[in-house]
Amino acid sequence: MADQKQEVVIEFAPVEELQASTVCCCCMQSFFTTWPAMCGLQQECQCICIEAQTSMKCLQFDKENQACSKATSVSSCLDNSGPEFICHDSGNQFTCCFCLKGASTMWCGFKDLKPCAMKGNCLCCDCRAAIPPSAETVPFGIAICGTALHPKDYKGGSMV
């Protein structure tokens, strides 16, 4: 199935373009207002045995997107027919309403267990969270509208 699924390309908001970040321990909310990059949904999340990615872009008026509805998908659930047991593995690509283009993947299994983390944006709202917090995901801290409260030298979001 992996050869049928296509990789989902996610273009997250660059940290240096986030504005007015508010942080509470392991969660960060910021604004991303770069036009037209903010027009859409970009999300990646993982939690122990589940991974999911989604990318949907609005205002995509290219010739290839001129369709009211067009989609392809692949899916496998509780599949023991191959070399590894698959709990769930799926992917899809779609075009909708003549200007929306997107793709998503989801995987569930017991190989490569990971900590819980998510990041993404929906239009101008960028959200990131991690348990436990870390420098690679969301550092532990407290901030309000871009002003770091603890630690004072917090590095993340609009406080880079």
FIKOLZA-1660 file (N, C-alpha, C; in steps of 0.1 Angstrom, whole numbers, plus 5000, padded with zeros to 4 digits):
% residues 160
   i   px   py   pz ch aa at
   1 5008 4988 5000  A  M  N
   1 5000 5000 5000  A  M CA
   1 5009 5013 5000  A  M  C
   2 5020 5012 5006  A  A  N
   2 5029 5024 5007  A  A CA
   2 5032 5029 4993  A  A  C
   3 5033 5020 4983  A  D  N
   3 5036 5025 4970  A  D CA
   3 5024 5032 4963  A  D  C
   4 5012 5030 4968  A  Q  N
   4 5000 5037 4963  A  Q CA
   4 4998 5050 4970  A  Q  C
   5 5002 5051 4982  A  K  N
   5 5000 5064 4989  A  K CA
   5 5010 5074 4985  A  K  C
   6 5006 5086 4984  A  Q  N
   6 5015 5097 4980  A  Q CA
   6 5019 5105 4993  A  Q  C
   7 5031 5110 4994  A  E  N
   7 5035 5118 5005  A  E CA
   7 5027 5131 5006  A  E  C
   8 5022 5135 5017  A  V  N
   8 5015 5147 5019  A  V CA
   8 5025 5158 5022  A  V  C
   9 5026 5168 5013  A  V  N
   9 5035 5179 5015  A  V CA
   9 5028 5190 5024  A  V  C
  10 5034 5192 5035  A  I  N
  10 5029 5202 5045  A  I CA
  10 5038 5214 5046  A  I  C
  11 5033 5226 5044  A  E  N
  11 5041 5238 5045  A  E CA
  11 5037 5245 5057  A  E  C
  12 5043 5242 5069  A  F  N
  12 5040 5249 5081  A  F CA
  12 5044 5263 5081  A  F  C
  13 5037 5271 5089  A  A  N
  13 5041 5285 5090  A  A CA
  13 5055 5286 5096  A  A  C
  14 5064 5293 5090  A  P  N
  14 5077 5295 5096  A  P CA
  14 5076 5302 5110  A  P  C
  15 5084 5297 5119  A  V  N
  15 5084 5302 5133  A  V CA
  15 5086 5317 5133  A  V  C
  16 5095 5322 5124  A  E  N
  16 5098 5336 5124  A  E CA
  16 5086 5345 5119  A  E  C
  17 5076 5339 5113  A  E  N
  17 5065 5346 5108  A  E CA
  17 5053 5345 5117  A  E  C
  18 5054 5338 5128  A  L  N
  18 5043 5338 5138  A  L CA
  18 5042 5351 5146  A  L  C
  19 5030 5355 5149  A  Q  N
  19 5028 5367 5156  A  Q CA
  19 5020 5365 5169  A  Q  C
  20 5022 5374 5179  A  A  N
  20 5015 5374 5191  A  A CA
  20 5013 5360 5198  A  A  C
  21 5023 5353 5199  A  S  N
  21 5022 5339 5205  A  S CA
  21 5019 5340 5219  A  S  C
  22 5009 5331 5223  A  T  N
  22 5005 5329 5237  A  T CA
  22 5008 5314 5240  A  T  C
  23 5016 5312 5251  A  V  N
  23 5021 5299 5255  A  V CA
  23 5016 5296 5269  A  V  C
  24 5011 5284 5271  A  C  N
  24 5007 5279 5284  A  C CA
  24 5012 5265 5285  A  C  C
  25 5024 5264 5292  A  C  N
  25 5031 5251 5295  A  C CA
  25 5035 5244 5282  A  C  C
  26 5026 5236 5276  A  C  N
  26 5030 5228 5265  A  C CA
  26 5022 5231 5252  A  C  C
  27 5014 5242 5253  A  C  N
  27 5006 5246 5241  A  C CA
  27 5009 5260 5237  A  C  C
  28 5009 5262 5224  A  M  N
  28 5012 5276 5219  A  M CA
  28 5002 5279 5208  A  M  C
  29 4996 5291 5209  A  Q  N
  29 4987 5296 5199  A  Q CA
  29 4993 5309 5193  A  Q  C
  30 4994 5310 5180  A  S  N
  30 4999 5322 5174  A  S CA
  30 4990 5326 5162  A  S  C
  31 4993 5337 5156  A  F  N
  31 4987 5342 5144  A  F CA
  31 4997 5341 5132  A  F  C
  32 4992 5336 5121  A  F  N
  32 5000 5335 5109  A  F CA
  32 4992 5342 5098  A  F  C
  33 4997 5354 5094  A  T  N
  33 4989 5362 5085  A  T CA
  33 4996 5365 5071  A  T  C
  34 5005 5356 5068  A  T  N
  34 5012 5358 5054  A  T CA
  34 5002 5354 5043  A  T  C
  35 4999 5363 5034  A  W  N
  35 4990 5360 5023  A  W CA
  35 4998 5356 5011  A  W  C
  36 4994 5346 5004  A  P  N
  36 4982 5338 5005  A  P CA
  36 4985 5324 5012  A  P  C
  37 4997 5323 5018  A  A  N
  37 5001 5310 5024  A  A CA
  37 4992 5307 5036  A  A  C
  38 4985 5316 5042  A  M  N
  38 4976 5313 5053  A  M CA
  38 4963 5307 5049  A  M  C
  39 4960 5307 5036  A  C  N
  39 4947 5303 5031  A  C CA
  39 4947 5287 5030  A  C  C
  40 4943 5281 5041  A  G  N
  40 4942 5267 5040  A  G CA
  40 4944 5260 5054  A  G  C
  41 4946 5247 5054  A  L  N
  41 4948 5240 5066  A  L CA
  41 4960 5231 5065  A  L  C
  42 4969 5232 5074  A  Q  N
  42 4981 5223 5074  A  Q CA
  42 4982 5217 5088  A  Q  C
  43 4982 5204 5089  A  Q  N
  43 4983 5198 5102  A  Q CA
  43 4990 5185 5102  A  Q  C
  44 4998 5183 5113  A  E  N
  44 5005 5171 5115  A  E CA
  44 5003 5167 5130  A  E  C
  45 4999 5155 5133  A  C  N
  45 4998 5151 5147  A  C CA
  45 5003 5136 5148  A  C  C
  46 5008 5134 5160  A  Q  N
  46 5012 5120 5164  A  Q CA
  46 5009 5118 5179  A  Q  C
  47 5005 5106 5182  A  C  N
  47 5003 5103 5196  A  C CA
  47 5005 5088 5198  A  C  C
  48 5016 5084 5204  A  I  N
  48 5019 5071 5207  A  I CA
  48 5020 5062 5195  A  I  C
  49 5008 5057 5190  A  C  N
  49 5008 5047 5179  A  C CA
  49 5000 5052 5167  A  C  C
  50 4997 5065 5167  A  I  N
  50 4989 5071 5156  A  I CA
  50 4996 5083 5150  A  I  C
  51 4997 5084 5137  A  E  N
  51 5002 5095 5130  A  E CA
  51 4993 5100 5119  A  E  C
  52 4991 5113 5118  A  A  N
  52 4982 5118 5107  A  A CA
  52 4987 5131 5102  A  A  C
  53 4985 5133 5089  A  Q  N
  53 4989 5145 5082  A  Q CA
  53 4978 5150 5073  A  Q  C
  54 4976 5163 5073  A  T  N
  54 4966 5168 5064  A  T CA
  54 4971 5182 5058  A  T  C
  55 4969 5184 5045  A  S  N
  55 4972 5196 5039  A  S CA
  55 4961 5200 5029  A  S  C
  56 4955 5211 5031  A  M  N
  56 4945 5216 5022  A  M CA
  56 4947 5231 5019  A  M  C
  57 4948 5234 5006  A  K  N
  57 4950 5248 5002  A  K CA
  57 4939 5253 4995  A  K  C
  58 4935 5266 4998  A  C  N
  58 4924 5273 4992  A  C CA
  58 4930 5282 4981  A  C  C
  59 4921 5287 4973  A  L  N
  59 4925 5297 4962  A  L CA
  59 4935 5291 4952  A  L  C
  60 4933 5278 4949  A  Q  N
  60 4942 5271 4939  A  Q CA
  60 4935 5271 4926  A  Q  C
  61 4936 5281 4918  A  F  N
  61 4929 5283 4905  A  F CA
  61 4936 5277 4893  A  F  C
  62 4946 5268 4895  A  D  N
  62 4953 5262 4883  A  D CA
  62 4943 5253 4875  A  D  C
  63 4946 5251 4863  A  K  N
  63 4939 5242 4854  A  K CA
  63 4936 5228 4860  A  K  C
  64 4946 5223 4867  A  E  N
  64 4944 5209 4872  A  E CA
  64 4934 5209 4884  A  E  C
  65 4930 5220 4889  A  N  N
  65 4920 5220 4900  A  N CA
  65 4906 5224 4895  A  N  C
  66 4904 5225 4883  A  Q  N
  66 4891 5229 4878  A  Q CA
  66 4881 5217 4877  A  Q  C
  67 4877 5213 4889  A  A  N
  67 4867 5202 4891  A  A CA
  67 4859 5205 4903  A  A  C
  68 4846 5202 4902  A  C  N
  68 4837 5204 4914  A  C CA
  68 4841 5194 4925  A  C  C
  69 4844 5181 4921  A  S  N
  69 4848 5171 4930  A  S CA
  69 4856 5160 4923  A  S  C
  70 4868 5158 4928  A  K  N
  70 4877 5147 4923  A  K CA
  70 4885 5142 4934  A  K  C
  71 4886 5129 4936  A  A  N
  71 4893 5123 4947  A  A CA
  71 4898 5109 4944  A  A  C
  72 4909 5105 4950  A  T  N
  72 4914 5092 4950  A  T CA
  72 4918 5088 4964  A  T  C
  73 4917 5076 4968  A  S  N
  73 4921 5072 4981  A  S CA
  73 4925 5057 4982  A  S  C
  74 4933 5054 4992  A  V  N
  74 4937 5040 4994  A  V CA
  74 4935 5038 5009  A  V  C
  75 4932 5026 5013  A  S  N
  75 4930 5023 5027  A  S CA
  75 4932 5008 5030  A  S  C
  76 4937 5006 5042  A  S  N
  76 4940 4992 5047  A  S CA
  76 4937 4992 5062  A  S  C
  77 4929 4982 5067  A  C  N
  77 4926 4981 5081  A  C CA
  77 4927 4967 5086  A  C  C
  78 4933 4965 5097  A  L  N
  78 4935 4952 5103  A  L CA
  78 4940 4942 5092  A  L  C
  79 4951 4945 5085  A  D  N
  79 4956 4938 5074  A  D CA
  79 4969 4930 5078  A  D  C
  80 4968 4917 5077  A  N  N
  80 4979 4908 5081  A  N CA
  80 4984 4901 5068  A  N  C
  81 4981 4906 5056  A  S  N
  81 4984 4899 5044  A  S CA
  81 4999 4901 5039  A  S  C
  82 5005 4912 5044  A  G  N
  82 5019 4915 5040  A  G CA
  82 5029 4912 5051  A  G  C
  83 5041 4917 5049  A  P  N
  83 5052 4914 5059  A  P CA
  83 5049 4919 5073  A  P  C
  84 5042 4930 5074  A  E  N
  84 5039 4936 5087  A  E CA
  84 5024 4937 5089  A  E  C
  85 5019 4935 5102  A  F  N
  85 5005 4937 5105  A  F CA
  85 5002 4952 5105  A  F  C
  86 4991 4956 5098  A  I  N
  86 4987 4970 5097  A  I CA
  86 4974 4972 5105  A  I  C
  87 4974 4980 5115  A  C  N
  87 4961 4983 5122  A  C CA
  87 4953 4992 5112  A  C  C
  88 4959 5003 5108  A  H  N
  88 4952 5012 5098  A  H CA
  88 4963 5020 5090  A  H  C
  89 4961 5021 5078  A  D  N
  89 4969 5029 5069  A  D CA
  89 4961 5034 5058  A  D  C
  90 4960 5047 5056  A  S  N
  90 4952 5053 5046  A  S CA
  90 4958 5066 5040  A  S  C
  91 4953 5069 5029  A  G  N
  91 4957 5082 5022  A  G CA
  91 4947 5086 5012  A  G  C
  92 4946 5099 5010  A  N  N
  92 4937 5104 4999  A  N CA
  92 4942 5117 4994  A  N  C
  93 4937 5120 4982  A  Q  N
  93 4940 5133 4976  A  Q CA
  93 4927 5137 4970  A  Q  C
  94 4925 5150 4970  A  F  N
  94 4912 5155 4965  A  F CA
  94 4913 5169 4960  A  F  C
  95 4904 5172 4951  A  T  N
  95 4901 5186 4945  A  T CA
  95 4887 5188 4947  A  T  C
  96 4883 5201 4951  A  C  N
  96 4869 5203 4954  A  C CA
  96 4866 5218 4951  A  C  C
  97 4854 5221 4947  A  C  N
  97 4849 5234 4945  A  C CA
  97 4857 5243 4936  A  C  C
  98 4864 5237 4926  A  F  N
  98 4872 5244 4916  A  F CA
  98 4884 5251 4922  A  F  C
  99 4887 5252 4935  A  C  N
  99 4898 5259 4940  A  C CA
  99 4904 5253 4953  A  C  C
 100 4899 5242 4958  A  L  N
 100 4905 5236 4970  A  L CA
 100 4913 5223 4965  A  L  C
 101 4925 5222 4971  A  K  N
 101 4933 5210 4967  A  K CA
 101 4939 5205 4980  A  K  C
 102 4938 5192 4983  A  G  N
 102 4943 5187 4995  A  G CA
 102 4947 5172 4995  A  G  C
 103 4953 5168 5006  A  A  N
 103 4957 5154 5007  A  A CA
 103 4958 5151 5022  A  A  C
 104 4957 5138 5025  A  S  N
 104 4959 5134 5039  A  S CA
 104 4964 5120 5040  A  S  C
 105 4970 5117 5051  A  T  N
 105 4974 5103 5054  A  T CA
 105 4972 5100 5069  A  T  C
 106 4969 5088 5072  A  M  N
 106 4968 5083 5086  A  M CA
 106 4974 5069 5087  A  M  C
 107 4981 5067 5098  A  W  N
 107 4987 5054 5101  A  W CA
 107 4985 5051 5115  A  W  C
 108 4983 5038 5118  A  C  N
 108 4981 5034 5132  A  C CA
 108 4988 5020 5133  A  C  C
 109 4997 5019 5142  A  G  N
 109 5004 5006 5144  A  G CA
 109 5013 5007 5157  A  G  C
 110 5020 4996 5159  A  F  N
 110 5028 4995 5171  A  F CA
 110 5043 4995 5169  A  F  C
 111 5047 5000 5158  A  K  N
 111 5061 5002 5155  A  K CA
 111 5064 5017 5156  A  K  C
 112 5075 5020 5162  A  D  N
 112 5080 5034 5164  A  D CA
 112 5070 5042 5172  A  D  C
 113 5068 5039 5184  A  L  N
 113 5059 5046 5193  A  L CA
 113 5065 5060 5196  A  L  C
 114 5056 5070 5196  A  K  N
 114 5061 5084 5197  A  K CA
 114 5053 5092 5207  A  K  C
 115 5060 5103 5212  A  P  N
 115 5052 5111 5222  A  P CA
 115 5041 5119 5215  A  P  C
 116 5032 5124 5223  A  C  N
 116 5021 5132 5217  A  C CA
 116 5025 5146 5213  A  C  C
 117 5023 5150 5200  A  A  N
 117 5026 5163 5196  A  A CA
 117 5017 5166 5184  A  A  C
 118 5014 5179 5182  A  M  N
 118 5007 5184 5170  A  M CA
 118 5011 5198 5167  A  M  C
 119 5010 5201 5154  A  K  N
 119 5012 5215 5150  A  K CA
 119 5005 5217 5137  A  K  C
 120 5001 5229 5135  A  G  N
 120 4994 5232 5122  A  G CA
 120 4987 5245 5123  A  G  C
 121 4981 5249 5112  A  N  N
 121 4973 5261 5111  A  N CA
 121 4961 5259 5103  A  N  C
 122 4950 5266 5107  A  C  N
 122 4938 5267 5100  A  C CA
 122 4936 5282 5098  A  C  C
 123 4937 5286 5085  A  L  N
 123 4936 5300 5081  A  L CA
 123 4947 5307 5089  A  L  C
 124 4943 5317 5097  A  C  N
 124 4953 5326 5104  A  C CA
 124 4957 5321 5118  A  C  C
 125 4951 5310 5123  A  C  N
 125 4954 5305 5136  A  C CA
 125 4964 5293 5135  A  C  C
 126 4975 5295 5142  A  D  N
 126 4985 5285 5143  A  D CA
 126 4985 5279 5157  A  D  C
 127 4984 5266 5158  A  C  N
 127 4984 5259 5171  A  C CA
 127 4995 5248 5171  A  C  C
 128 5002 5248 5183  A  R  N
 128 5012 5237 5184  A  R CA
 128 5011 5232 5199  A  R  C
 129 5013 5220 5201  A  A  N
 129 5012 5214 5214  A  A CA
 129 5021 5201 5215  A  A  C
 130 5026 5198 5227  A  A  N
 130 5034 5186 5228  A  A CA
 130 5034 5181 5243  A  A  C
 131 5033 5168 5245  A  I  N
 131 5034 5162 5258  A  I CA
 131 5044 5151 5257  A  I  C
 132 5055 5152 5263  A  P  N
 132 5060 5163 5271  A  P CA
 132 5065 5174 5262  A  P  C
 133 5066 5187 5267  A  P  N
 133 5071 5198 5260  A  P CA
 133 5086 5196 5257  A  P  C
 134 5091 5200 5246  A  S  N
 134 5105 5199 5243  A  S CA
 134 5110 5210 5233  A  S  C
 135 5123 5212 5232  A  A  N
 135 5128 5222 5223  A  A CA
 135 5125 5219 5208  A  A  C
 136 5123 5206 5205  A  E  N
 136 5120 5202 5191  A  E CA
 136 5105 5204 5188  A  E  C
 137 5097 5205 5197  A  T  N
 137 5082 5206 5195  A  T CA
 137 5078 5220 5200  A  T  C
 138 5073 5220 5213  A  V  N
 138 5069 5232 5219  A  V CA
 138 5077 5233 5233  A  V  C
 139 5086 5242 5234  A  P  N
 139 5093 5244 5247  A  P CA
 139 5083 5247 5258  A  P  C
 140 5086 5243 5270  A  F  N
 140 5078 5247 5282  A  F CA
 140 5080 5262 5285  A  F  C
 141 5069 5268 5287  A  G  N
 141 5069 5283 5290  A  G CA
 141 5056 5289 5292  A  G  C
 142 5056 5301 5295  A  I  N
 142 5043 5309 5297  A  I CA
 142 5046 5322 5290  A  I  C
 143 5037 5326 5281  A  A  N
 143 5038 5339 5274  A  A CA
 143 5024 5344 5270  A  A  C
 144 5022 5357 5269  A  I  N
 144 5010 5363 5265  A  I CA
 144 5012 5373 5254  A  I  C
 145 5006 5371 5243  A  C  N
 145 5007 5379 5231  A  C CA
 145 5021 5383 5227  A  C  C
 146 5030 5374 5227  A  G  N
 146 5043 5377 5223  A  G CA
 146 5053 5381 5234  A  G  C
 147 5048 5382 5246  A  T  N
 147 5056 5386 5257  A  T CA
 147 5059 5374 5266  A  T  C
 148 5072 5370 5267  A  A  N
 148 5075 5359 5276  A  A CA
 148 5075 5362 5290  A  A  C
 149 5068 5354 5298  A  L  N
 149 5067 5356 5313  A  L CA
 149 5076 5346 5320  A  L  C
 150 5076 5333 5315  A  H  N
 150 5085 5324 5322  A  H CA
 150 5089 5313 5312  A  H  C
 151 5101 5310 5310  A  P  N
 151 5113 5318 5314  A  P CA
 151 5113 5331 5306  A  P  C
 152 5120 5341 5311  A  K  N
 152 5121 5354 5305  A  K CA
 152 5127 5354 5291  A  K  C
 153 5136 5344 5289  A  D  N
 153 5143 5342 5276  A  D CA
 153 5137 5331 5268  A  D  C
 154 5124 5329 5269  A  Y  N
 154 5117 5319 5262  A  Y CA
 154 5119 5320 5247  A  Y  C
 155 5122 5309 5240  A  K  N
 155 5124 5309 5226  A  K CA
 155 5114 5300 5219  A  K  C
 156 5105 5306 5212  A  G  N
 156 5094 5299 5205  A  G CA
 156 5084 5308 5200  A  G  C
 157 5077 5305 5189  A  G  N
 157 5066 5313 5184  A  G CA
 157 5072 5327 5180  A  G  C
 158 5065 5337 5183  A  S  N
 158 5069 5351 5179  A  S CA
 158 5081 5356 5188  A  S  C
 159 5085 5348 5198  A  M  N
 159 5096 5352 5207  A  M CA
 159 5109 5345 5203  A  M  C
 160 5112 5344 5190  A  V  N
 160 5124 5338 5185  A  V CA
 160 5136 5347 5187  A  V  C
% end
